């Protein structure tokens, strides 16, 4: 995939994910997890994630990016409002803090992107790395929001027990 196309895909997917998270929706997270897996797969299969001339340093930077993507996903998941309705269906909706978390995670990603050349890595801007980073972070956030929703107590039944 052409780098310009990959960058455009990454931007479109980020906007789509943010749009979805800011709307009230059932808190299963399956759709976002599938999107995350697709983003990670495209990013990994497109290549250009490591500098073959400085393999150890570029892999270390990639691992740091992955760890931060997971950490930001967990933090943002904690900012999402999760509740059950009267029928016991779990719902979620992102908050303003979720948006702040997204901005912080993307700023961190771009700071790490700038750190590569400063550390002597011969990496041009690879939007594929952005796909992997965003895929990891939305997959993690989706998983943790769904776990929080699953842990909510069931709503009490509105039916009056027999003999009461």
C-alpha positions in Angstrom: 0.0 0.0 0.0 1.3 3.4 -0.9 2.4 5.6 2.1 0.0 8.4 1.2 -2.9 5.9 1.0 -1.9 4.3 4.3 -1.7 7.7 6.0 -5.2 8.6 4.6 -6.5 5.3 5.8 -5.1 5.8 9.3 -6.6 9.3 9.5 -10.0 8.1 8.2 -10.0 5.2 10.7 -9.0 7.5 13.6 -11.9 9.9 12.8 -14.3 7.0 12.5 -13.2 5.5 15.8 -13.5 8.9 17.6 -16.9 9.5 16.1 -18.1 6.1 17.2 -16.8 6.4 20.7 -18.4 9.8 21.3 -21.8 8.3 20.5 -23.8 6.1 22.9 -23.5 2.5 21.8 -23.8 -1.0 23.1 -20.6 -1.9 25.0 -19.6 -5.1 23.4 -16.7 -3.6 21.4 -16.6 -6.4 18.8 -16.6 -4.0 15.8 -13.7 -1.9 17.2 -11.7 -5.0 18.0 -12.1 -6.3 14.4 -11.1 -2.8 13.1 -8.1 -2.9 15.5 -6.9 -6.3 14.3 -7.3 -5.2 10.6 -5.2 -2.0 11.3 -2.5 -4.0 13.1 -2.4 -6.5 10.3 -2.2 -3.9 7.5 0.5 -2.0 9.5 2.6 -5.2 10.0 2.2 -6.5 6.5 3.1 -3.2 4.9 6.6 -3.2 6.5 8.9 -0.3 7.2 8.5 -0.6 11.0 12.2 -1.2 11.8 15.6 0.1 10.5 17.6 -2.9 9.3 20.8 -0.9 9.9 20.0 -0.3 13.6 17.8 -3.2 14.4 18.1 -3.3 18.2 17.3 0.4 18.7 14.4 0.4 16.2 12.9 -2.7 17.7 13.3 -1.2 21.2 11.5 2.0 20.0 8.8 -0.1 18.5 8.3 -2.0 21.7 8.1 1.3 23.7 5.5 2.5 21.2 3.5 -0.7 21.6 3.6 -0.5 25.4 2.5 3.1 25.4 -0.3 2.3 22.9 -1.6 -0.4 25.3 -1.2 1.9 28.4 -3.1 4.8 26.7 -5.8 2.4 25.7 -6.2 1.3 29.3 -6.2 4.9 30.6 -8.8 6.0 28.0 -11.0 3.0 28.8 -11.2 4.2 32.4 -12.6 7.6 31.1 -15.5 6.0 29.2 -18.9 6.1 30.9 -20.3 2.5 31.1 -23.8 1.6 32.4 -26.6 -0.9 32.1 -30.1 0.0 31.1 -33.3 -1.3 32.8 -33.2 -4.4 30.5 -29.6 -5.2 31.6 -28.0 -4.1 28.3 -24.5 -2.6 28.7 -23.9 0.8 27.1 -20.9 3.1 26.8 -20.1 6.6 25.7 -16.8 8.4 25.6 -16.3 11.6 27.7 -14.3 14.7 27.2 -11.5 13.0 29.1 -11.5 10.3 26.5 -10.8 12.8 23.8 -8.0 14.4 25.9 -6.6 10.9 26.3 -6.7 10.4 22.5 -4.9 13.7 21.9 -2.2 12.8 24.5 -1.7 9.4 22.9 -1.4 10.7 19.4 1.0 13.5 20.6 3.1 10.8 22.3 3.1 8.8 19.1 4.3 11.7 17.0 7.0 12.6 19.7 8.3 9.0 19.4 8.2 9.4 15.6 10.4 12.5 15.9 12.7 10.7 18.4 13.7 8.0 15.8 15.9 10.2 13.6 17.3 12.0 16.7 18.5 8.6 17.9 20.1 7.9 14.6 17.5 5.7 13.1 17.0 5.8 9.3 13.2 5.7 9.3 11.2 7.9 7.1 7.7 8.6 8.2 5.9 5.3 8.0 2.1 5.6 8.3 2.2 1.8 8.8 3.6 2.3 12.3 0.8 4.7 13.0 -1.7 2.0 11.9 -0.1 -0.5 14.3 0.0 2.1 17.2 -3.7 3.1 16.7 -4.8 -0.5 16.2 -3.2 -1.5 19.5 -4.6 1.4 21.4 -8.2 1.1 20.2 -8.1 -2.7 20.6 -6.9 -2.3 24.1 -9.5 0.4 24.9 -12.3 -1.6 23.4 -11.3 -4.7 25.3 -11.1 -2.9 28.7 -14.4 -1.0 28.1 -16.1 -4.3 27.3 -14.6 -5.9 30.4 -15.9 -3.0 32.6 -19.3 -3.4 31.0 -19.4 -7.1 31.6 -18.4 -6.6 35.3 -21.4 -4.3 35.9 -24.1 -5.8 38.1 -27.3 -6.8 36.4 -30.2 -4.4 36.8 -32.9 -5.6 39.2 -35.8 -7.3 37.6 -38.9 -5.0 37.4 -41.2 -8.1 37.8 -42.7 -8.4 41.3 -42.1 -11.9 42.8 -45.1 -14.2 43.2 -46.6 -14.0 46.7 -45.1 -10.6 47.5 
